[in-house]
Amino acid sequence: MAISNSSRTKLELFKGNNFYFKGPAKVLSRTGGLVFPIQPDIVYQQSVNYATYGLTHTNYHSHSYSGTPSPSIQVTAQFSNVTREEHEYTQGVIHFLRSVTKMFYGFADVDKTPVAGTPPPKLRFSSFGSNQFNKVPVLVSSVSIPYQSDTDLVEVIDQAGQPQSLPAIQTISLDLLVSVNPATQKRDFSKHNFLNGSLYSKGFI
């Protein structure tokens, strides 16, 4: 069964951040960000903090709720690099992920926009439709890209005439932190609205 576009796994920029679509990442501008061509493995993780206390001569401790931190999302994806189009897209993905994990820094960024000191951007993560991950605001906290020695290399010649190689199958793993700013939480979040499912449309999970 074909998967609808709304259920595809995506990692998109907020509007106004199109300057990340440069260099090898220019190819991602056609999709507005990283659209995973093969459905990745996704792990949603939510912890809850409880303080532990106990009474003398009891067999079981009691717990008091102290807070619920932001969820985290782990994504492990595979990219095929057999065709030239696939190869160029994976190169763009790697460049994009390297770019969104760095701040603007250096003398050359002082008189430009964004200015030096601007942190990495917040992104929007979507997958599995509107009741699972619907444009969830996230930060990329880690990127892991193994270059497997047991996989054949595929080489293409780029527009500058330089050879570029990637494994035929490339695995990329991401750790994402759900990051909702305090003003949005105060204005939009309600446990009652979360219970009835209406907050999925606003990126809460």
C-alpha positions in Angstrom: 0.0 0.0 0.0 1.4 3.4 -0.9 2.1 5.9 1.9 0.6 9.3 1.6 2.8 12.3 1.6 1.4 13.5 5.0 2.7 10.3 6.6 6.3 10.5 5.2 9.0 11.2 7.7 10.4 14.7 7.3 12.7 17.1 9.0 11.9 20.6 7.9 13.1 24.1 8.5 10.9 26.8 9.9 10.0 29.5 7.3 12.8 32.0 6.8 15.7 29.6 7.2 16.2 28.9 3.5 19.9 29.9 3.7 20.5 26.3 4.9 19.8 25.1 1.4 23.2 26.0 0.0 26.2 24.0 -1.3 25.4 20.2 -1.5 22.2 20.8 0.5 20.7 22.8 -2.3 19.0 19.6 -3.5 16.9 19.6 -0.4 15.2 22.9 -1.3 12.9 20.9 -3.7 11.4 19.1 -0.7 11.6 22.0 1.8 14.0 20.0 4.0 15.0 16.4 4.6 12.4 13.9 3.4 13.5 10.4 4.2 13.2 8.3 1.0 13.0 5.1 3.0 10.9 4.9 6.2 13.4 5.1 9.1 13.3 3.4 12.5 11.9 5.9 15.0 12.0 5.5 18.8 9.9 7.9 20.9 11.1 8.2 24.5 9.4 9.9 27.4 10.8 9.8 30.9 9.1 11.1 34.1 11.0 12.3 37.2 9.9 11.1 40.6 11.6 11.8 43.9 11.9 8.8 46.2 11.2 8.8 49.9 10.6 6.1 52.5 9.4 5.6 56.0 11.5 3.7 58.6 10.8 0.0 58.7 8.8 -0.1 55.4 9.3 -2.5 52.6 8.4 -0.2 49.7 9.4 3.4 48.9 6.9 6.0 47.9 7.3 8.5 45.1 6.4 12.1 44.6 6.1 13.6 41.1 8.8 16.2 40.4 8.4 16.9 36.6 8.1 15.6 33.1 11.0 16.5 30.9 10.8 17.0 27.1 10.5 13.7 25.1 13.3 12.6 22.8 13.2 11.0 19.4 15.8 8.7 17.9 15.8 8.2 14.1 17.8 5.6 12.3 17.5 5.9 8.5 19.0 4.2 5.5 19.7 6.0 2.2 20.3 4.2 -1.1 23.1 5.8 -3.2 22.9 3.6 -6.3 21.6 6.3 -8.8 23.2 9.7 -9.3 20.0 11.4 -8.0 20.1 9.3 -4.8 23.8 10.0 -4.4 23.4 13.8 -4.7 20.4 13.7 -2.3 22.4 11.8 0.4 25.3 14.2 0.0 22.8 17.1 0.5 21.4 15.4 3.6 24.9 15.0 5.2 25.7 18.6 4.4 22.4 19.8 5.8 22.8 17.8 9.1 26.4 19.2 9.5 25.1 22.7 9.0 22.1 22.6 11.4 24.3 21.4 14.2 26.6 24.4 14.1 26.3 28.1 15.2 27.2 31.1 13.1 30.7 32.1 14.1 33.7 34.0 12.8 34.6 37.4 11.5 33.0 36.6 8.1 29.6 36.3 9.9 29.7 39.6 11.8 28.2 41.7 9.1 25.8 39.1 7.6 22.4 37.7 8.5 22.2 35.6 10.5 24.8 37.3 12.6 27.7 35.6 14.4 26.4 34.0 17.6 23.2 32.7 16.1 22.7 29.2 17.4 21.7 26.1 15.4 18.1 26.3 14.1 15.0 24.6 15.5 13.4 22.2 13.0 10.0 20.5 12.6 9.8 16.7 12.7 6.8 14.9 11.1 6.0 11.2 10.6 3.1 8.7 10.6 0.4 11.3 10.2 -1.2 14.0 12.3 -1.8 12.0 15.5 1.8 10.8 15.9 4.5 13.4 15.0 3.0 16.5 13.4 5.6 19.3 12.9 7.0 18.7 16.3 9.6 21.4 17.2 13.0 19.7 17.6 16.7 20.4 18.0 19.3 18.0 16.5 21.4 17.0 19.5 23.6 14.4 17.8 24.3 12.9 14.3 25.9 9.6 13.7 27.0 8.6 10.1 29.0 5.4 9.9 30.9 4.9 6.6 30.7 1.1 6.4 33.8 -0.7 5.1 31.7 -3.8 4.1 29.6 -1.9 1.6 30.5 -1.2 -2.0 31.3 2.4 -2.8 29.4 4.3 -5.5 31.2 7.2 -7.2 29.8 10.1 -9.2 31.4 13.1 -10.7 30.0 16.4 -9.3 29.4 19.6 -11.2 32.9 20.8 -10.5 34.3 17.6 -12.1 35.4 16.1 -8.8 34.7 12.4 -7.9 32.4 11.9 -4.9 32.0 8.5 -3.2 29.5 7.1 -0.8 28.5 3.6 0.4 25.8 2.1 -1.8 23.7 2.0 1.4 24.3 4.8 4.0 23.0 4.6 7.5 22.3 7.9 9.4 21.2 8.2 13.0 19.8 11.3 14.7 18.9 12.2 18.3 16.2 14.9 18.4 15.2 16.9 21.4 11.6 18.1 21.5 11.9 21.8 22.2 8.8 23.9 23.0 9.5 27.5 24.1 8.0 28.6 27.4 5.6 31.2 25.8 4.1 28.6 23.6 3.7 26.1 26.5 1.9 28.7 28.6 -0.3 30.0 25.7 -1.2 26.7 24.0 -0.7 23.8 26.3 -3.6 22.3 28.4 -3.7 18.8 29.8 -7.5 18.7 29.1 -6.8 19.6 25.4 -4.0 17.1 25.3 -6.3 14.4 26.5 -8.8 15.0 23.8 -6.1 14.9 21.1 -6.5 18.5 19.8 -2.9 19.5 20.7 -1.3 17.1 18.1 -2.1 19.8 15.5 0.1 22.2 17.4 3.2 19.9 17.6 2.8 18.7 21.2 3.5 15.0 21.8 
